[in-house]
Amino acid sequence: MSTGRRPVATFISLVGLAFVSGCLAGPALAAPSAAKCLTSDDFFVVYRESNLGPGSDILARRKGAETPAPCAFAKAPGDFEVGAKDEADYVVGLSGRILVVDRGTGPSRKLVLYDLAARKAVQTLSYDSSSPVKVEPGVVVFSAITGPASAKTCPKFKDYAKQGLGAAMSVETRIALPSLARSTSGPARCVAQQ
Protein backbone atom coordinates (compact mmCIF):
# COMPACT_ATOMS: atom_id res chain seq x y z
CA MET A 1 0.00 0.00 0.00
CA SER A 2 1.47 3.37 -1.04
CA THR A 3 1.14 6.46 1.14
CA GLY A 4 2.06 8.92 -1.59
CA ARG A 5 5.06 10.22 0.35
CA ARG A 6 7.75 8.60 -1.74
CA PRO A 7 7.43 10.96 -4.76
CA VAL A 8 7.65 13.97 -2.41
CA ALA A 9 10.74 12.54 -0.70
CA THR A 10 12.33 11.83 -4.10
CA PHE A 11 11.56 15.39 -5.25
CA ILE A 12 13.13 16.88 -2.09
CA SER A 13 16.22 14.69 -2.55
CA LEU A 14 16.61 15.81 -6.18
CA VAL A 15 16.26 19.50 -5.23
CA GLY A 16 18.85 19.06 -2.47
CA LEU A 17 21.24 17.30 -4.86
CA ALA A 18 20.88 20.11 -7.41
CA PHE A 19 21.58 22.72 -4.69
CA VAL A 20 24.70 20.89 -3.47
CA SER A 21 25.95 20.41 -7.05
CA GLY A 22 25.54 24.13 -7.71
CA CYS A 23 27.43 25.02 -4.54
CA LEU A 24 30.30 22.68 -5.39
CA ALA A 25 30.58 24.00 -8.94
CA GLY A 26 30.99 27.57 -7.65
CA PRO A 27 29.69 30.79 -9.12
CA ALA A 28 29.48 31.14 -12.86
CA LEU A 29 32.28 33.22 -14.37
CA ALA A 30 31.34 36.24 -16.43
CA ALA A 31 31.54 35.65 -20.15
CA PRO A 32 34.55 37.36 -21.71
CA SER A 33 33.73 40.60 -23.48
CA ALA A 34 34.02 40.91 -27.24
CA ALA A 35 37.46 41.61 -28.62
CA LYS A 36 38.30 44.82 -30.45
CA CYS A 37 41.24 45.23 -32.78
CA LEU A 38 43.47 47.98 -34.15
CA THR A 39 46.05 47.66 -36.89
CA SER A 40 48.86 49.73 -38.36
CA ASP A 41 51.44 48.95 -41.02
CA ASP A 42 53.63 47.12 -38.49
CA PHE A 43 51.45 46.09 -35.55
CA PHE A 44 48.21 44.32 -34.67
CA VAL A 45 46.57 45.07 -31.29
CA VAL A 46 43.66 43.11 -29.79
CA TYR A 47 41.98 44.11 -26.53
CA ARG A 48 38.91 43.42 -24.42
CA GLU A 49 37.37 44.56 -21.18
CA SER A 50 39.11 42.82 -18.27
CA ASN A 51 37.12 40.24 -16.28
CA LEU A 52 39.33 40.85 -13.23
CA GLY A 53 38.56 44.53 -12.62
CA PRO A 54 38.64 47.89 -14.32
CA GLY A 55 40.71 48.29 -17.47
CA SER A 56 41.44 46.18 -20.51
CA ASP A 57 43.46 43.10 -21.36
CA ILE A 58 45.74 44.15 -24.24
CA LEU A 59 47.83 42.00 -26.58
CA ALA A 60 50.08 43.24 -29.39
CA ARG A 61 52.09 41.55 -32.12
CA ARG A 62 54.35 42.67 -34.91
CA LYS A 63 52.81 41.96 -38.28
CA GLY A 64 54.48 39.46 -40.55
CA ALA A 65 53.91 38.27 -44.08
CA GLU A 66 51.09 35.98 -42.92
CA THR A 67 47.42 36.87 -43.24
CA PRO A 68 46.23 39.01 -40.32
CA ALA A 69 44.54 37.00 -37.56
CA PRO A 70 40.81 37.37 -37.01
CA CYS A 71 39.83 39.81 -34.26
CA ALA A 72 39.75 37.32 -31.38
CA PHE A 73 41.40 37.65 -27.98
CA ALA A 74 43.68 34.60 -27.89
CA LYS A 75 47.39 34.82 -27.15
CA ALA A 76 49.46 33.47 -30.03
CA PRO A 77 53.21 32.92 -30.36
CA GLY A 78 54.92 36.31 -30.61
CA ASP A 79 52.12 38.19 -28.81
CA PHE A 80 53.06 40.34 -25.85
CA GLU A 81 50.94 41.97 -23.15
CA VAL A 82 50.71 45.74 -22.97
CA GLY A 83 49.92 47.67 -19.81
CA ALA A 84 50.64 47.52 -16.12
CA LYS A 85 49.20 44.67 -14.05
CA ASP A 86 47.84 46.86 -11.24
CA GLU A 87 46.52 49.68 -13.42
CA ALA A 88 43.24 50.31 -15.24
CA ASP A 89 44.48 50.77 -18.81
CA TYR A 90 42.06 51.46 -21.68
CA VAL A 91 43.02 51.56 -25.37
CA VAL A 92 42.46 54.95 -27.02
CA GLY A 93 44.11 54.45 -30.41
CA LEU A 94 47.08 53.28 -32.48
CA SER A 95 49.31 55.39 -34.71
CA GLY A 96 52.13 53.47 -36.36
CA ARG A 97 54.09 51.78 -33.61
CA ILE A 98 52.65 53.99 -30.83
CA LEU A 99 49.70 52.65 -28.85
CA VAL A 100 47.85 55.36 -26.88
CA VAL A 101 46.30 54.20 -23.59
CA ASP A 102 44.19 55.97 -20.97
CA ARG A 103 45.16 54.98 -17.41
CA GLY A 104 43.02 55.46 -14.34
CA THR A 105 39.49 55.33 -12.97
CA GLY A 106 38.97 58.80 -11.46
CA PRO A 107 39.08 62.34 -12.81
CA SER A 108 42.90 62.54 -12.47
CA ARG A 109 44.07 60.36 -15.36
CA LYS A 110 47.20 59.60 -17.33
CA LEU A 111 47.77 59.22 -21.04
CA VAL A 112 50.39 56.56 -21.71
CA LEU A 113 52.20 56.26 -25.04
CA TYR A 114 53.61 52.76 -25.65
CA ASP A 115 56.26 52.18 -28.28
CA LEU A 116 55.27 48.68 -29.40
CA ALA A 117 58.59 48.16 -31.22
CA ALA A 118 60.49 48.82 -27.96
CA ARG A 119 57.77 47.11 -25.85
CA LYS A 120 57.72 49.89 -23.28
CA ALA A 121 55.97 53.10 -22.26
CA VAL A 122 57.81 56.11 -23.66
CA GLN A 123 55.59 58.89 -22.27
CA THR A 124 53.19 59.08 -19.33
CA LEU A 125 51.37 62.40 -19.05
CA SER A 126 48.58 63.76 -16.87
CA TYR A 127 45.66 64.90 -18.99
CA ASP A 128 42.13 66.26 -18.78
CA SER A 129 39.93 63.25 -19.51
CA SER A 130 36.87 65.47 -20.00
CA SER A 131 38.41 66.64 -23.31
CA PRO A 132 38.65 64.26 -26.28
CA VAL A 133 41.88 62.54 -27.25
CA LYS A 134 42.49 62.38 -31.01
CA VAL A 135 44.85 59.72 -32.35
CA GLU A 136 45.63 60.28 -36.01
CA PRO A 137 48.41 59.16 -38.33
CA GLY A 138 51.61 60.69 -36.94
CA VAL A 139 50.03 62.67 -34.08
CA VAL A 140 48.06 62.51 -30.83
CA VAL A 141 46.17 65.62 -29.66
CA PHE A 142 44.85 66.02 -26.10
CA SER A 143 44.53 68.49 -23.23
CA ALA A 144 47.68 68.08 -21.10
CA ILE A 145 47.80 69.07 -17.43
CA THR A 146 50.58 71.64 -17.10
CA GLY A 147 50.56 72.16 -13.33
CA PRO A 148 48.48 73.18 -10.34
CA ALA A 149 46.02 76.08 -10.51
CA SER A 150 45.52 78.80 -7.93
CA ALA A 151 42.73 81.20 -6.99
CA LYS A 152 44.43 83.74 -9.31
CA THR A 153 44.59 81.46 -12.35
CA CYS A 154 41.30 79.58 -11.88
CA PRO A 155 37.90 81.30 -11.57
CA LYS A 156 36.33 78.05 -10.24
CA PHE A 157 39.11 77.35 -7.72
CA LYS A 158 36.88 77.98 -4.64
CA ASP A 159 33.99 75.95 -6.12
CA TYR A 160 36.30 72.99 -6.73
CA ALA A 161 37.70 73.26 -3.18
CA LYS A 162 34.15 73.20 -1.71
CA GLN A 163 33.58 69.93 -3.59
CA GLY A 164 36.78 68.46 -2.14
CA LEU A 165 38.61 68.70 -5.47
CA GLY A 166 41.82 70.32 -6.50
CA ALA A 167 42.38 72.39 -9.62
CA ALA A 168 44.95 72.17 -12.38
CA MET A 169 45.80 74.07 -15.54
CA SER A 170 45.60 72.34 -18.91
CA VAL A 171 46.45 73.27 -22.50
CA GLU A 172 45.83 71.64 -25.89
CA THR A 173 48.91 69.60 -26.73
CA ARG A 174 50.10 67.83 -29.89
CA ILE A 175 52.68 65.06 -29.78
CA ALA A 176 54.25 64.11 -33.10
CA LEU A 177 54.68 60.36 -33.51
CA PRO A 178 57.02 58.55 -33.31
CA SER A 179 59.45 61.42 -32.51
CA LEU A 180 57.46 62.51 -29.40
CA ALA A 181 58.08 66.20 -30.22
CA ARG A 182 55.54 68.22 -28.24
CA SER A 183 53.81 71.52 -29.04
CA THR A 184 50.93 73.43 -27.44
CA SER A 185 48.26 75.77 -28.75
CA GLY A 186 45.46 77.93 -27.39
CA PRO A 187 44.98 79.40 -23.93
CA ALA A 188 45.46 77.44 -20.73
CA ARG A 189 42.28 76.57 -18.86
CA CYS A 190 41.41 75.39 -15.38
CA VAL A 191 40.05 71.88 -14.73
CA ALA A 192 39.02 69.96 -11.60
CA GLN A 193 41.35 67.27 -10.27
CA GLN A 194 40.89 64.63 -7.59
C-alpha positions as CSV (number, residue, x, y, z in Angstrom):
1,M,0.0,0.0,0.0
2,S,1.5,3.4,-1.0
3,T,1.1,6.5,1.1
4,G,2.1,8.9,-1.6
5,R,5.1,10.2,0.4
6,R,7.8,8.6,-1.7
7,P,7.4,11.0,-4.8
8,V,7.6,14.0,-2.4
9,A,10.7,12.5,-0.7
10,T,12.3,11.8,-4.1
11,F,11.6,15.4,-5.2
12,I,13.1,16.9,-2.1
13,S,16.2,14.7,-2.6
14,L,16.6,15.8,-6.2
15,V,16.3,19.5,-5.2
16,G,18.8,19.1,-2.5
17,L,21.2,17.3,-4.9
18,A,20.9,20.1,-7.4
19,F,21.6,22.7,-4.7
20,V,24.7,20.9,-3.5
21,S,25.9,20.4,-7.1
22,G,25.5,24.1,-7.7
23,C,27.4,25.0,-4.5
24,L,30.3,22.7,-5.4
25,A,30.6,24.0,-8.9
26,G,31.0,27.6,-7.7
27,P,29.7,30.8,-9.1
28,A,29.5,31.1,-12.9
29,L,32.3,33.2,-14.4
30,A,31.3,36.2,-16.4
31,A,31.5,35.7,-20.2
32,P,34.6,37.4,-21.7
33,S,33.7,40.6,-23.5
34,A,34.0,40.9,-27.2
35,A,37.5,41.6,-28.6
36,K,38.3,44.8,-30.5
37,C,41.2,45.2,-32.8
38,L,43.5,48.0,-34.2
39,T,46.0,47.7,-36.9
40,S,48.9,49.7,-38.4
41,D,51.4,48.9,-41.0
42,D,53.6,47.1,-38.5
43,F,51.4,46.1,-35.6
44,F,48.2,44.3,-34.7
45,V,46.6,45.1,-31.3
46,V,43.7,43.1,-29.8
47,Y,42.0,44.1,-26.5
48,R,38.9,43.4,-24.4
49,E,37.4,44.6,-21.2
50,S,39.1,42.8,-18.3
51,N,37.1,40.2,-16.3
52,L,39.3,40.8,-13.2
53,G,38.6,44.5,-12.6
54,P,38.6,47.9,-14.3
55,G,40.7,48.3,-17.5
56,S,41.4,46.2,-20.5
57,D,43.5,43.1,-21.4
58,I,45.7,44.2,-24.2
59,L,47.8,42.0,-26.6
60,A,50.1,43.2,-29.4
61,R,52.1,41.6,-32.1
62,R,54.4,42.7,-34.9
63,K,52.8,42.0,-38.3
64,G,54.5,39.5,-40.6
65,A,53.9,38.3,-44.1
66,E,51.1,36.0,-42.9
67,T,47.4,36.9,-43.2
68,P,46.2,39.0,-40.3
69,A,44.5,37.0,-37.6
70,P,40.8,37.4,-37.0
71,C,39.8,39.8,-34.3
72,A,39.7,37.3,-31.4
73,F,41.4,37.6,-28.0
74,A,43.7,34.6,-27.9
75,K,47.4,34.8,-27.2
76,A,49.5,33.5,-30.0
77,P,53.2,32.9,-30.4
78,G,54.9,36.3,-30.6
79,D,52.1,38.2,-28.8
80,F,53.1,40.3,-25.8
81,E,50.9,42.0,-23.2
82,V,50.7,45.7,-23.0
83,G,49.9,47.7,-19.8
84,A,50.6,47.5,-16.1
85,K,49.2,44.7,-14.0
86,D,47.8,46.9,-11.2
87,E,46.5,49.7,-13.4
88,A,43.2,50.3,-15.2
89,D,44.5,50.8,-18.8
90,Y,42.1,51.5,-21.7
91,V,43.0,51.6,-25.4
92,V,42.5,54.9,-27.0
93,G,44.1,54.4,-30.4
94,L,47.1,53.3,-32.5
95,S,49.3,55.4,-34.7
96,G,52.1,53.5,-36.4
97,R,54.1,51.8,-33.6
98,I,52.7,54.0,-30.8
99,L,49.7,52.7,-28.8
100,V,47.8,55.4,-26.9
101,V,46.3,54.2,-23.6
102,D,44.2,56.0,-21.0
103,R,45.2,55.0,-17.4
104,G,43.0,55.5,-14.3
105,T,39.5,55.3,-13.0
106,G,39.0,58.8,-11.5
107,P,39.1,62.3,-12.8
108,S,42.9,62.5,-12.5
109,R,44.1,60.4,-15.4
110,K,47.2,59.6,-17.3
111,L,47.8,59.2,-21.0
112,V,50.4,56.6,-21.7
113,L,52.2,56.3,-25.0
114,Y,53.6,52.8,-25.7
115,D,56.3,52.2,-28.3
116,L,55.3,48.7,-29.4
117,A,58.6,48.2,-31.2
118,A,60.5,48.8,-28.0
119,R,57.8,47.1,-25.9
120,K,57.7,49.9,-23.3
121,A,56.0,53.1,-22.3
122,V,57.8,56.1,-23.7
123,Q,55.6,58.9,-22.3
124,T,53.2,59.1,-19.3
125,L,51.4,62.4,-19.1
126,S,48.6,63.8,-16.9
127,Y,45.7,64.9,-19.0
128,D,42.1,66.3,-18.8
129,S,39.9,63.3,-19.5
130,S,36.9,65.5,-20.0
131,S,38.4,66.6,-23.3
132,P,38.6,64.3,-26.3
133,V,41.9,62.5,-27.3
134,K,42.5,62.4,-31.0
135,V,44.8,59.7,-32.3
136,E,45.6,60.3,-36.0
137,P,48.4,59.2,-38.3
138,G,51.6,60.7,-36.9
139,V,50.0,62.7,-34.1
140,V,48.1,62.5,-30.8
141,V,46.2,65.6,-29.7
142,F,44.9,66.0,-26.1
143,S,44.5,68.5,-23.2
144,A,47.7,68.1,-21.1
145,I,47.8,69.1,-17.4
146,T,50.6,71.6,-17.1
147,G,50.6,72.2,-13.3
148,P,48.5,73.2,-10.3
149,A,46.0,76.1,-10.5
150,S,45.5,78.8,-7.9
151,A,42.7,81.2,-7.0
152,K,44.4,83.7,-9.3
153,T,44.6,81.5,-12.4
154,C,41.3,79.6,-11.9
155,P,37.9,81.3,-11.6
156,K,36.3,78.1,-10.2
157,F,39.1,77.3,-7.7
158,K,36.9,78.0,-4.6
159,D,34.0,75.9,-6.1
160,Y,36.3,73.0,-6.7
161,A,37.7,73.3,-3.2
162,K,34.2,73.2,-1.7
163,Q,33.6,69.9,-3.6
164,G,36.8,68.5,-2.1
165,L,38.6,68.7,-5.5
166,G,41.8,70.3,-6.5
167,A,42.4,72.4,-9.6
168,A,44.9,72.2,-12.4
169,M,45.8,74.1,-15.5
170,S,45.6,72.3,-18.9
171,V,46.4,73.3,-22.5
172,E,45.8,71.6,-25.9
173,T,48.9,69.6,-26.7
174,R,50.1,67.8,-29.9
175,I,52.7,65.1,-29.8
176,A,54.3,64.1,-33.1
177,L,54.7,60.4,-33.5
178,P,57.0,58.6,-33.3
179,S,59.5,61.4,-32.5
180,L,57.5,62.5,-29.4
181,A,58.1,66.2,-30.2
182,R,55.5,68.2,-28.2
183,S,53.8,71.5,-29.0
184,T,50.9,73.4,-27.4
185,S,48.3,75.8,-28.7
186,G,45.5,77.9,-27.4
187,P,45.0,79.4,-23.9
188,A,45.5,77.4,-20.7
189,R,42.3,76.6,-18.9
190,C,41.4,75.4,-15.4
191,V,40.1,71.9,-14.7
192,A,39.0,70.0,-11.6
193,Q,41.3,67.3,-10.3
194,Q,40.9,64.6,-7.6
